[in-house]
Amino acid sequence: MRPTQWRRSTHVLMGVVVVLVVAAVVAVAALLNGGRSSDASAIPPAPPAATANPAIKPVSDDADKPVPDKLAATLALTLADPNLGAFTGKISDAMTGEQLWAQGADVPMQPASVTKVLTTAAALHALDRDARLTTKVLASDRQPGLVVLKGGGDPTLSAAPKGKDSWYRNAARISDLADQVRRSGVKVTAVQVDVSAYSGPTMAPGWDPLDIDGGDIAPMEAVMLDGGRTQPVSVDSARSKTPALDAGRALAAALRVDPATVTVSTSPVDGQEIASVQSPPLMERLREMMNQSDNVMAESIGREVAAAQGKPQSFEGSVRAVLEELNNAGIDTAGSRLMDCSGLSIDDRLSAETLDDIVTAAAGPDQPKLRPLVDLLPIAGGSGTLSNRFLDTEPERESAGWLRAKTGSLTGTNSLVGIVTDASGRVLTFALLSNNAGPTGRTAIDAFAATLRSCGCSG
């Protein structure tokens, strides 16, 4: 429930309580007066029922845009913070696309999770918003009694029992697959997992294997449970080192087959389909990815883009597909070097120019397919990875609710890419990248971004 909804329901509740209290006063007064009616003027009237008047107020089309020289002068103070380290950025006018400020905007930098802005834009451009991923169970043509769990790249599949929460909302369930298998009449004696939909290494260059235990990533396999989490509803859950095998064992257990006998095949396995379930639609998965900065989800969606282009569903194939899709959308990706689609690799490099151009295209009129990207950005002080940011100091608090951005964070790296409405009502886009940052690098980049909201820089 959103905070505004809570306040509204509280008002209604208080109104009901007041009415009940007034009614009780009237009843007591009537009894004390021997049933005679009391003086109506002595009883205050009940307050009117609370009402709500929700509305969306669009930004002005003719709000003054910042003057570049004034903007640069205003940014100079926060730009001087040494905790920003090596800092590049670009700020543009969302309506016209005009560059208002830049520093090293064409220099490739370590981007961290703002890489997901590229993955999101490519997916929106290449895929249907309602696209779903299908996980199947096949009855083997060659071995009677063998059923094959055939992965389709859905990381949201869950082994949670019916009625129990899973990590991802509206996730497909292993229990549904098992029910369908039982209804098919196949007598199951063995379970195998087909992971052939994905190819190549399961870990990208520049990934730290310790991040599996740290909960940031799982080996990318074509079927897994709850994004590979070992404790599905725990924020701090470690990830599994064998996610596909875990999924197969969960299906085996549901079918009362010994989980220890489950095998995994990297080659396609043929058979008759006897069960299937589907993932949530693309938009729901993109929202999860952007708000929670879900690395596994990003890699899965990158592989969807690769499949749409007929490329291998691998790290190399998905990266090439994402960059090509952006070039097809008119985004200049020159200088980009990606090892993955999530930004977890320390070897990724992107420029502020490319990142800002994507957000400007999404906010502008010429790329309607990209428009949902703006709505998928976390809200400062309100949602996702920005829910607890822009709330500490007064300049930052002024940006809460007015700034939306994808965050990025690795050791020594902080990044923000998004939009903000400035004090005059003008919408600006920005891409900010900080490498070799100091100990307060995150608050330094937040302070820089917050200046865009409070700046009185118009002419």
Secondary structure by P-SEA (a helix, b strand, c coil): ccaaaaaaaaaaaaaaaaaaaaaaaaaaaaaaacccccccccccccccccccbbbbbccccccccccaaaaaaaacccccccccccccbbbbccccccccccccccccccccccaaaaaaaaaaacccccbbbbbbcccccccccbbbbccccccccccccccccccccccccaaaaaaaaaaacccccbbbbbcccccccccccccccccccccccccccccccccccccccccbbbbbccaaaaaaaaaaaaaccccccbbbbccbbbbbbccccccccaaaaaaaaaaaccaaaaaaaaaaaaaaacccccaaaaaaaaaaaaaaaccccccccccccccccccbbbbaaaaaaaaaaaaccccccccccccccccccccccccccccccaaaaaacccbbbbbbbccccccccccccccccbbbbbbbbbcccccaaaaaaaaaaaaaaaccccc
